[in-house]
Amino acid sequence: MTAPGRIVILNGAPRSGKSSIAHALQAAGAGAPGTWLNFGVDAMMGMTPEHVRPGIGLRPGGERPDLEPAVPHLYAGLFEAVAALSRTGLDVVSDLGIHDDYATSLGVWDDMRHRFKDLPVLTVGVLCDIDTIMARRNADPQGGFYAAGPEIPAPVRRWQTAVHAGKTYDLVVDTTSAAPQDCAALIAARLAGQ
């Protein structure tokens, strides 16, 4: 029987550097050998039908209660897909922005923990100060997808606290000054010690 692949959950605000860390973990020589698949928020958004978008990318603050019923189902699908990949022996890095700041609590983090309870999972909190996040948003607003400008928008402020509220991580990295490769190396070292 094949041993399950490792799962690394990168949880943080948009533009905190999660995707860059995931790519660094996938790169040859990152220190965590394996076939790392990157299956997270971007992949899920690409599969999500227009009428429920942004789906799992729904911002904190309860701004779209009409879309909230779809969020736990979409996350459950993502988690089950990640678990299935792990059970085939593939390693998976999943960059997410899980929060519970909806009109009503959805319990997504706890559901994730339950679905991965028998699998080798490492949860990583990805921190980044808000000024650095705004500099990244302003440098590449992706056609308006990311709010940019001289002021810090309220949703960006909400992300900073909501995404980490009530969570305990196995590892925390801070991309304010650490390069993605350095964060990937910390993750690799932690995986090697498990």
Buried (B, 14 or more C-beta within 10 A) or exposed (E): EEEBBBBBBBBBBBBBBBBBBBBBBBBEEBBBEBEBBBBBBEBBBEEBEEEBBBBBBBBBBEBBEEBBEBBBEBBBBBBEBBBEBBBEBBBBBBBBBBBBBBEEEBEBBEBBBEBBEEBBBBBBBBBBBBEBBBEBBBEEBEEEEBBBEEEBBEBBBBBBEBBBEEBEBBBBBBBBEBEBBBBBBBBBEBBEEE
